[in-house]
Amino acid sequence: MVPAVDVTIAEDDQTMAAGDTVALHASVKPENAFKPKIEWTSDNEDVATVSEDGEVRAVFHGTTHIHAATEDGKLQDSIEITVFSVSWSSTGNSISLFFSGSVYGNEEGTEPVSKDAFLLEDSGLTDIEKIGSVEHTAGEKHISINFDESPDPYNMVVAIKADSIFDESGNAIEGKIE
């Protein structure tokens, strides 16, 4: 029997919205090694939990580490999970997004979020340009999205484009607000 010499998590660090899930996968090296049971743990289950199968569920704003380790703890790997929380409300021709922390339109934390940061998915149609303007000041937790015509908040998903909104640590915030 060939002993395992390394455990590696296949996925990189993750930024997730509260409520999202992601499946992580761990591999043991060498490939022909005895496959020990992998135990998954979270440093802070108030931020993110992990199942015995490696499924991570984002819980609340913050940062934690998820670990994959052999039962004896001798071999392990970890990744960082950053969770952002966002809620929203709709009135007339606008939607207000409320983030749990400060948000920015660039990694350096100097620019406000612009309308180019969002895609609108409405009634099954994607990439509809109905966003008239976005009101935001760099570092604020609130973003107001104003529409050219009144949206249907029950059939709408606002998607955040990759690398368009960043938290106070310069981590990209991605996801969908439904």
FENLIN-V747833 format. One record per residue. RES is the residue in one small letter. PHI is phi in radians with two decimals (NA if undefined). PSI is psi in whole degrees, 0 to 359 (NA if undefined). NEAR is the number of other C-alpha atoms within 8 Angstrom. Layout:
res;phi;psi;near
RES;PHI;PSI;NEAR
RES;PHI;PSI;NEAR
//
This chain:
res;phi;psi;near
m;NA;128;4
v;-1.52;127;6
p;-1.34;151;6
a;-1.29;143;12
v;-2.13;352;8
d;-2.76;145;9
v;-2.13;132;15
t;-2.32;133;10
i;-1.50;128;13
a;-1.19;327;8
e;-1.51;153;7
d;-1.47;179;6
d;-0.92;148;7
q;-2.16;142;8
t;-2.00;126;12
m;-2.34;156;14
a;-1.53;148;13
a;-0.95;132;13
g;1.71;340;7
d;-1.29;159;8
t;-2.26;155;9
v;-2.56;140;7
a;-1.62;127;7
l;-1.79;151;10
h;-2.28;132;8
a;-1.99;142;10
s;-2.16;155;8
v;-1.97;140;12
k;-2.13;147;10
p;-1.24;166;8
e;-1.06;331;5
n;-1.59;12;6
a;-1.32;157;11
f;-1.00;133;8
k;-1.63;95;6
p;-1.24;160;7
k;-1.17;136;6
i;-1.71;129;9
e;-1.85;132;10
w;-1.82;135;13
t;-2.46;157;9
s;-2.04;138;12
d;-1.20;332;7
n;-2.55;98;9
e;-1.27;352;8
d;-1.29;338;7
v;-1.67;311;13
a;-2.68;141;15
t;-1.88;162;13
v;-2.43;136;13
s;-1.46;172;8
e;-1.15;345;7
d;-1.69;1;6
g;1.59;13;10
e;-1.50;122;11
v;-1.69;134;12
r;-2.07;121;12
a;-1.29;130;14
v;-1.88;305;12
f;-2.67;158;11
h;-0.88;132;12
g;2.63;188;8
t;-2.29;140;9
t;-2.56;172;12
h;-2.03;139;11
i;-1.87;131;13
h;-2.02;140;12
a;-2.02;123;15
a;-2.44;153;14
t;-1.21;160;13
e;-0.97;325;9
d;-1.43;353;6
g;1.35;4;7
k;-1.30;330;7
l;-2.08;131;10
q;-2.75;161;12
d;-2.49;160;10
s;-2.59;158;9
i;-2.30;160;12
e;-1.67;136;10
i;-2.02;124;13
t;-1.95;126;11
v;-1.99;133;16
f;-2.02;149;15
s;-1.97;139;10
v;-2.49;137;11
s;-2.19;165;8
w;-2.60;157;9
s;-2.41;155;7
s;-2.18;135;9
t;-2.48;122;6
g;0.97;239;6
n;-1.68;23;11
s;-2.49;157;12
i;-2.18;135;11
s;-1.84;126;11
l;-1.81;134;12
f;-2.12;110;10
f;-1.59;155;12
s;-1.36;346;9
g;-2.46;175;10
s;-1.10;143;11
v;-2.25;154;16
y;-2.42;162;17
g;-1.63;0;15
n;-2.57;163;14
e;-1.15;330;10
e;-1.33;347;6
g;1.34;32;14
t;-2.02;345;9
e;-1.97;149;10
p;-1.33;165;12
v;-1.33;137;17
s;-1.91;172;10
k;-1.17;340;10
d;-1.18;350;7
a;-1.35;348;12
f;-2.12;151;9
l;-2.11;146;13
l;-1.94;125;14
e;-1.91;116;13
d;-2.29;119;11
s;0.95;40;6
g;1.49;352;5
l;-1.68;140;7
t;-1.96;161;8
d;1.03;34;7
i;-1.42;127;9
e;-1.54;80;6
k;-1.88;354;8
i;-1.33;118;11
g;-1.42;313;9
s;-2.78;163;9
v;-2.23;129;12
e;-1.87;120;10
h;-2.83;143;11
t;-1.98;135;8
a;-0.87;129;13
g;1.66;348;10
e;-1.38;157;11
k;-1.63;355;10
h;-2.02;133;9
i;-2.20;131;12
s;-1.90;121;11
i;-1.81;121;14
n;-1.85;134;12
f;-1.88;150;12
d;-1.18;330;8
e;-2.37;156;6
s;-1.14;122;8
p;-1.41;160;9
d;-1.66;102;7
p;-1.13;345;6
y;-1.51;344;4
n;-2.12;32;7
m;-2.25;142;12
v;-2.24;127;10
v;-1.76;118;11
a;-1.76;138;12
i;-1.61;123;14
k;-1.16;148;12
a;-1.03;140;9
d;0.97;42;9
s;-2.10;333;13
i;-2.27;135;16
f;-2.24;149;16
d;-1.52;183;13
e;-1.15;345;11
s;-1.68;2;5
g;1.49;10;10
n;-1.43;136;9
a;-1.21;137;12
i;-1.79;124;15
e;-2.22;166;13
g;2.35;189;9
k;-2.21;144;8
i;-1.93;111;10
e;-1.97;NA;5
//
